[in-house]
Amino acid sequence: MRQWLKNVFRLGAKELASFMADKVLLGLIIYCFTLSIYEVATGVETGVKNATVAIVDNDHSILSSRIAQGLLPPEFGRTVLMDRSQVDAAMDAGEVTFSLDLPSRLEADLLRRHEPIVQLNIDATAMTQAGLGSVYVQSIIQRETAALLTPALETAQPITLVTRALFNPNLESMWFQSVMEVIRSVTILSILLVGAAVIREREHGTIEHLLVMPVTASEIAAAKIWANGLVILLAVGLSLLLVVQIMLDVPIHGSIPLFLGGTALYLFATTSLGILLATVTRSMPQFGLLAIPVFLVLDLLSGSTTPVESMPDGLQTVLQASPTVHFVKLAQSILFRGAGVETVWPQMLLLAGLGFVFLMVALSQFRSMLARSQ
């Protein structure tokens, strides 16, 4: 066992030296955990922001003025008063996202307890803004109508609904996007780095050098896992500290050391998966073509954008074999909700178990690959 650990350490040191000499991979790591996270967190907006609203005011009443004034930043950038004949051309040109058509006698009809119809047209090519924006506009109309007309109608709401958003009170999408981009970078780079290391050994002919050395397949695989995993783990820690917390000012509610411990288990699983993918391909282009769809499936079905609970029951069962699903749940629990080890230990145990399974399959394939190279 002692000799095994020595061999793993020395082979891992060789991997680190090889990585540091590869300026392209080093630059990729730096970019993915700095500029990429900053760009996605600040540039990708999942909510409604600076949306332009065209208002066709046929009523010219106090209520219609209050509705127009209620469409405030940051959700709505500016409101434009238009004639009804101008709206279609403006929406076709993409100049406005919403057009609100307020009918004549809107306020008068409401005071008479009639039910006037307000038309809201939405440019649904902006899907996120279309869905959330319609809810925002409806709530603003209802709020302003109630504020102005409730005293006149001498009625009161029996229940007042107060909404409090936990863990992200201002509903800042940047808080969510920055952490999820860290997870995406961990997933794709852990698979690519260790897979590229295996492919590089084969393409450069250094795999033959390893075959004549007194080392086993498990020592070679373990060295690649710890060396490449360590690089990514250090990058994750620095990214959370320097980019997420300092540059983006995103609060981290939980323990970063606990999150890094969970990340290490996740890296164990994904680097083992990377070795497995590398052993069934013969060149870097083949590996890239295989790794990309694997990453896309892991990312899109991880629960980071769509909750796993909303997916079909059969798919939910299959996704229990995905380490990314458990890592996303662990990351959200720790970083967003401040959960401790007593909450996330099931995810950590599952990550360790999946990593062991992937490693055993990868070792079997790796030994077969080494035997074919002899």
URZIBEL-V586766 format. One line per field, one symbol per residue. phi: phi as a letter, one per 40 degrees, with the letter a starting at -180 (. if undefined). psi: psi as a letter, one per 40 degrees, with the letter a starting at -180 (. if undefined). burial: # if it has 24 or more other ideal C-beta (glycine too) atoms within 12 Angstrom, else .. A space follows every 10 residues. Layout:
phi=???
psi=???
burial=???
This chain:
phi=.ccccccccc cccccccccc cccccccccc ccbbcccccc ccbcbcccaf ccbcbbccbf bccccccccc cbcccbcabb cbcdcccdcc cccgcbcbbb bcccgccccc ccgcbcbbcb cbcccccccc cccccccccc cccccccccd cccfbbccbb cbbbccgacc fccccccccc cccccccccc cccccccccc dcccgccccc ccccbbcccc cccccccccc dccccccccc ccccccccfc cbcbccdccc cccccccdcc cccccccccb bbacdccccc cccccccccc bcgcbbdccc cddccdcccc ccccdccccc ccccccbgcb cccbcccccc cccccccccc cccccccccc cccc
psi=dddddddddd dddddddddd egdddddddd ddecdddddd dddhheahhf ihhhhggedf idddddddee giiedhdiih hiideedddd ddefdidihh hhiifddddd defigihhhh hhgedgdddd dddddddddd dddddddded ddefiihdhh hhhhhidgde fhdddddddd dddddddddd dddddddddd dddeeedddd deigiidddd dddddddddd dddddddddd dddddddefh hhdahddddd dddddddddd ddddddddee ieiddddddd dddddddddd feeddhhdde iiddddddee ehdddddddd ddddddefia dededddddd dddddddddd dddddddddd dde.
burial=......##.# ##.###.##. ....#..### .###.###.# ##..#####. #######.#. #.##.###.# #...##..## ##....#..# #....##### ###..##..# .....#.#.# ###..#.##. .###.##..# #..###.##. .......... ......##.. .######### ########## ########## ##....#..# ....#.#### ########## ########## .####..#.# ####.#.### ########## ########## #.....#..# #..##..### ####...#.. ........## ########## ######..#. ...#..##.# ##.##..##. ###.##..## ..#.
